Amino acid sequence: MRMVGFDEGEAALDWIALTDALAEGHTLPRAEVTDGFLRRGADTLLNRAAWIDGLGIGVKSATIFPGNRDRPSVNGGMCVYSDADGTLEAVIDFHLVTKWKTAGDSLLAARRLARPDSRTILICGAGTVAVALREAYGALFPDAEFLVWNRTADRARRLAQGFERTEAVEGLREAVERADIVTLATMAETPFLEGDWLRPGQHVDLIGAYRADMREADDAALHRARLFCDSRDTVMGHIGELKIPLEAGTIGPEAMIADYYDLDSGSFVRGTAEEITLFKNGGGAHLDLMTARHILDSLT
């Protein structure tokens, strides 16, 4: 059984190679996935498990304690089990898997849906995920200008100071209107991205909402865009970003054009330069497993 720490894994990984591995993982049989939540007030335990025939079993436990001030608010662990005999093969640092899975998930979508000539990228949020997004999108768009917006402006400024060609901004609407790509990684429970602000040709990447009662974008954004997600099975009936408008009848299931299991069909693509594409990053356990396997393969 192998133990993989954050620094060891970080040194071996490449963002573009990871997206290739995620795409390859979706050529295997469809994953069986289960999620379980336990809550104590605002604190949450999220258990995610996946089994992919030919790849094995992955179980990731995440503890989300929003009240933490002197330590990370999200912690946990990741175990990988053999597909052949069920034995424990590896325990991998939770933060390593989460960082690369979350941003890599969005980056694979951007490779298919964002305009290749995108030059301005807006990151909404200034936490750990936002830092990973700056790294990941920077690998795909090395010449891009980055904008960072956060409800707490000081945090946006601190993030921006850590990177070249990165500017903290305070006016959200103006920043959205400037951007070619808008990526949201916040803990918002109610929508704050308004679809009326969007312009033709943009790509919207929604990451933050992970519970059934959470949303980052309003109904107008869903109506104006062509909709994609990483997995219908883990997003449509589970995450508020789509679950709420589906249950309200605001959109129908047919609005979701494709997920990653449709990559080879040719439907997971931008249709025209002028359309707005919107991707919901659900980050299911199958993506954790694919990422964990890629980490182990990168270290061999």
N, C-alpha and C positions, 0 to 999 in steps of 0.2 A: 504494500500500500504506500502511495506516494503522498507527501505533503508539499503543496506548492504555495509559497508566500507571494505577497504582492510584488515585491521588487524583482524576484526571479522571473515571474511571468511577464511583468511589464517590459523587461529588457528584450524579450523574445518576440513581441507582437508588433503587427503592422496593420493599420486600419483597412487598407484596401484588400489585403490578403484575408482578413477576417470576413469582409463582406462576400468575398468569393466562397469562403467556407460555409457561410450561412446559406447562400444560394444553393450550393452543392447539397447541404443537409436537407433541403426541401425537395430533392429528387428521390429521397428515401421514402418508405411507407409513412403515411400520415401519423404524426405523434398521438399517443394517448396522453392526455393532460388532465390533471386535477389541481384545483386550488382550494385552500381552506383558510378562513379568517377566524381569528379570535381577537376580541377587543376588551379593553378596560379603559373606558372613557375615551380619551384621544389616542391612547397607546394601542398598537396593533401588532399581532403576530400573523404573518402571511407565510403559509407553507405552500410551495409549488413543487409538483412532481411531474416528471415526464418519462415516457418509455418510447423509444424509437427503435423499431426492429432493425438490427444491424449496427446501432450506435450505442445502445445500452440504456441505463436508467440514471436519471439525475434528480436529486432532491435538494432544493434550496429553501432554507428558512430565513425569513427577513423579519427583524424586529424594528418597528417604526415608533420612536418615542419623540414626538415633536417638541416636547418640553426640554430636551437635553440642551444645555448651554455650553458645557465645558468638554463635550465629547460628541462624536457624530450622532445624529438623530436616527440613522439607519445602520443596523448591524445585522449579523447573521452568519451563516455558514453554508457551504456547498459540498455535497458528496456525490461521487460518480461511482456507479456499480457496473460490473461486467454484464454484458448482454448474454454471455454464454452460461455463466453459473451463478450470477447474482452476488458475487463477492465484492467487497469494497475495494475499488482500485485506487481512488485518490480523494483527498480532502483538499479543496482549493480555496484560497482566500476569497471570502465573500465579496469584498470591495473590488477585487480584481475582476471577477466574473461579472459583477453588476456594471462596473464602469464600461467594460468593453462590449458586453451584450447590449446595454441600453443605447449607447451612442452608435454602435455598429449596426443595430437594427434600423435606426433612422438613416444612417449613411447608405445602406443598401437601397432603401426607398429613394433617396435623393439621386443615386446613380441612375435610376430608371425614370424618375418623375420630374426632377428639377431640370430647368433649362441649363445646358452645358455652359452657356455664356453668363450664368449668374455671377454677379460681381459684388453684391451687397447682401450680407447675411445678418439678420437680426436674431439675437438670442434673448428670450424673455426668461428671466431667472438668473440667479447668480450663485447658486449652490454648487455642490460637487458635480452634478450632472451637467450643469452649464459649462464647467471647465472642460469636461470630457467632450462636450459638443464642439467647443472651440478647437480642440485638438483634432477631432475627427473631421469636421467640415473643412478645417484648414488643410488636411491631407488631400481632400478631394478638390478643393478650390484654393490652391496655394496663393493666388494673386488677389483673393477677395478682400474686401473691407468688411470688418465686423462691427456691429453695433450691439451693445448690451443694455437692456432695460430691466430694472427690478423695482419693486415697490419701495424697497429701502435703497435709496440712490447711492449711499456710501458703499454698499456691497457691490453694486455694479461698477463703481469706480475702482474698487480694489481688484476685481476680476480683470478689468480692462488694462490695468497697469502691468499685469503679468504677461501680456502678449503685444507683439507689434501689430500695427494696422487694426487696432481695436479701440473703440470709442464708447464711453458710457454716455447714454442719452436719457433724458427725463420725459420727453413728450412721446407717449406710446403711439398715438395715432400717426404722428409725423414720421416716426421710425418705421412703422408698418408700411406706410406709403412709399418710403425710400427703398425698402428691401425687395430683393428678388426671392429670397428664401426667408421664411419666418418660422423659427423653431421655438416651442414653448415647453419649458421644464419647470413648472411651478407646483405649489401645493394648493392651488386655487380650488375651491369647491363650487364656485359659480362662474359662469362665462365672463371673460373680460376682453377677449378678442372679438371685435365686431366685424361681421362679414361685409358691412358697408364700407369698411376701410380698405378692403382688398382690391387689387387691380389685376387686369389680365396678365397672364404669364407667370404669376407667382406660384411658389410651392409652399404649402403650409405643413408643418411637422408638429403634431401634438403628442406630447410625451407624459405630462405630469399626472393626469387623471388616472388612477389605478383602482378606485373603488366605484361602486354602483351609484354613489351620490356625488361624484365629482365631474366637473366639466371645465374646460378652458376656453372653448369657442362657442359662439352663439348659433342659433338655428340658421341665421342668414348666411353664415360661413359655410354650413353644410349644403345649403341650397345653391350657392354660387359655384361650388367646387365639384369636381369629379372625385369620388371618395375611394380610398384604398386603405387596407390595414395589413398587419403582419399575419393575423389569423382570425378568421371569422369565428372560430370555435371559442377563442379566449377573449374576444372583444365585444361582439355584437350583443350578447345577452348578459354581459358581466360588468362592463365599464360604462359609467354614466355618460361619457362623451357621445356614445351612440345608443346605449340602452334607454336613456331618458327620452330622446326624440323618437325612437322606435315605438316605445310604449305609448307615447302621446299621439302617435300617428303623423308626426311632423315629417318623417321620412319613412319609406318602406324598405324592407330587406334588399330589394332590387337596386337600391341606391349604391350599395357596396359593389364596386365594379370587379375587384380582384383582391386576393391576398397572396402571400408568398408561394402557396401551393399552385398558383396559376402562373408562376414565372415562365415556365416553358411553353405556355399556351400563347404567349404574345399579347395577353390582355393587360399585364401589369406594366403599362407604358404611358407616357404622355402622348396624347393624340395630336395636339396642335401647339404651336408656340404661344398662342393667346389664351389657352384655357388655364383655369386655376386648378391645381391638384392639391388634395388634402389627404395626408397620411396619418392614421392613428397607430402609434407605437404602443402596443399592449404589453410587449415584453414577456410573453408567456414562458412557461418552464421549459418548453422544447427549445427555445432560443438560448436559455441558460445552458442546457445540455449540449447543444451544438457549439456554443462558445467554449464551454469547459473542455470538450473534446479537441477543439482547435488549439486551445492552450496546451494541452498535453502533447498533441502532435508537434507543436512548435518547439517543445522542449526536448524532443527525442533526437 
